[in-house]
């Protein structure tokens, strides 16, 4: 049986459960059963960048995970000093 794991915040667990998500006690993660429409769980699916092919997918074994910051004013940068200083 294939499981599509989703990232469900604790505050939204009842919403995911109402749509049919199941809790995997071993992995301590929510997942979408095979018989459910995965598009219903889109807000909780992890976007995965396959480093080898540079394609984005929703896999359960990510090589690199891309997430978006909660704060829309967030600016990502590298190094010790932010670029606006």
C-alpha positions as a printed Julia matrix, in Angstrom:
85×3 Matrix{Float64}:
   0.0    0.0     0.0
   1.4    3.39   -1.05
   1.02   6.32    1.31
   1.29   9.97    0.35
   2.48  11.79    3.46
   1.3   15.33    4.07
   2.46  18.07    6.45
  -0.53  18.88    8.62
  -0.11  21.38   11.46
  -1.66  20.21   14.72
  -4.28  22.99   14.57
  -5.5   21.64   11.2
  -5.54  17.92   12.03
  -9.33  17.79   12.32
  -9.7   19.37    8.87
  -7.37  16.79    7.3
  -9.1   13.95    9.14
 -12.52  15.15    7.94
 -11.25  14.92    4.34
 -10.11  11.34    4.93
  -6.47  11.68    5.95
  -5.13   8.95    8.24
  -2.52   9.08   11.01
   0.52   6.8    10.68
   1.5    6.19   14.3
   4.83   4.59   13.33
   5.99   7.52   11.19
   4.07  10.08   13.28
   2.75  11.7    10.11
  -0.56  12.2     8.35
  -1.05  10.52    4.97
  -3.6   10.33    2.16
  -4.92   6.8     1.59
  -4.83   5.46   -1.98
  -8.62   5.61   -2.35
  -8.77   9.39   -1.62
  -8.37  12.25   -4.1
  -4.94  13.78   -3.36
  -5.95  17.16   -4.79
  -8.17  17.7    -1.73
  -5.03  17.75    0.41
  -3.02  20.18   -1.75
  -2.48  22.75    0.99
  -0.61  20.17    3.06
   1.41  18.45    0.34
   5.15  18.96    0.32
   6.62  20.29   -2.89
   9.75  18.32   -3.69
  12.57  19.28   -6.03
  14.25  16.23   -7.51
  17.87  17.39   -7.58
  18.8   14.95  -10.35
  16.1   16.04  -12.81
  15.26  19.5   -11.39
  11.58  18.6   -11.62
   9.06  19.43   -8.92
   6.9   16.59   -7.68
   5.09  15.53   -4.53
   7.05  12.48   -3.42
   7.15  10.86   -0.02
  10.96  10.42   -0.07
  12.28  13.88   -0.85
  15.85  14.59   -1.8
  15.38  18.32   -1.23
  12.26  19.99    0.14
  11.17  23.45   -0.94
   8.91  25.31    1.43
   7.5   28.8     1.28
   7.87  31.11    4.28
   4.79  32.0     6.27
   5.72  35.69    6.29
   5.12  37.18    2.82
   7.69  39.89    3.54
  10.41  37.28    4.16
  13.5   37.69    1.96
  15.82  34.69    1.65
  19.54  35.4     1.47
  22.86  33.64    1.89
  25.74  34.66    4.08
  26.03  36.28    7.49
  24.76  39.75    6.59
  21.42  40.47    4.92
  21.71  42.28    1.55
  19.87  45.41    2.76
  22.56  46.44    5.28
